[in-house]
C-alpha cells in the first residue's frame, strides 16, 4: 500500500519530453475531461472569479504555467467572454510537442473572435521571459506537484514576481480515496497508457494542507488562502 504520509518522487511519463506520439496527445485530452468533470476548472474559477469580475471594464492579463493542452485558458476565455470580461491569457509549457498540440487544439476549438485571446509559448518556467508585474494574475494547475519542495517554492516566487495582483495554484490533495479513485477510472475507462500511469502517481506526488502552507511560507507569500475543493483539489491563492 502506498505511503500517504509523504510525497513520492517517482517520474511521470508526461515529464519525459521524448514521448511525442498519441500517448501524449491522448493523455492531454484525458486531462481535459478530467478537469471538466472532476472539478479542476471549477476550483481555479472559484479562486479567480471574484478578482476577474471586479475588473469589469478593464483588460486583465493572465499567465498560465504548465498549460498542457491549454484547456484551462480555453475554458477561462469562454467563461470571461460570456460575462463581457476582457481577459487575455499567455499559456506556457516547456514541451515543444505539447505547445504544438495546444495551438492546434485552440485553433479547432475556439471561435475566430476568441482565438487571439490565448497565446501559447514554449518556455522554461524557471526562466520565464517576462518582466516583473507583466501579468495581473499567474495561475498553475496540476503543475507544482511535478517538482520537489524547493523548486516548487521557487516557481511560486516566480509567479508572485510576474503577477502584479495575485496568483492561484490549483493542485491535487494526496489522499487514499483520490489515489484509488483515479486508479479505478484508469481501469474502467479507455484512457491512454500515460494517463493510467501518471494519474495515481500524480496523487502520490501531490500535497497535504500543511505542505501547501510550508510551500507558501517558503515562497515568502505575505498573505494567502488555502481552500479544499471537490474532487480532492486544493487552491493556494493570494486573490
Secondary structure as GFF3:
##gff-version 3
##sequence-region A 1 239
A	DSSP	three_ten_helix	13	15	.	.	.	ID=ss1
A	DSSP	alpha_helix	22	37	.	.	.	ID=ss2
A	DSSP	alpha_helix	40	54	.	.	.	ID=ss3
A	DSSP	beta_strand	60	65	.	.	.	ID=ss4
A	DSSP	alpha_helix	71	82	.	.	.	ID=ss5
A	DSSP	beta_strand	87	93	.	.	.	ID=ss6
A	DSSP	alpha_helix	96	109	.	.	.	ID=ss7
A	DSSP	alpha_helix	112	115	.	.	.	ID=ss8
A	DSSP	beta_strand	118	122	.	.	.	ID=ss9
A	DSSP	three_ten_helix	125	127	.	.	.	ID=ss10
A	DSSP	beta_strand	135	141	.	.	.	ID=ss11
A	DSSP	three_ten_helix	144	146	.	.	.	ID=ss12
A	DSSP	alpha_helix	149	162	.	.	.	ID=ss13
A	DSSP	beta_strand	163	172	.	.	.	ID=ss14
A	DSSP	alpha_helix	176	188	.	.	.	ID=ss15
A	DSSP	alpha_helix	193	204	.	.	.	ID=ss16
A	DSSP	alpha_helix	209	218	.	.	.	ID=ss17
A	DSSP	beta_strand	225	229	.	.	.	ID=ss18
A	DSSP	beta_strand	233	237	.	.	.	ID=ss19
###
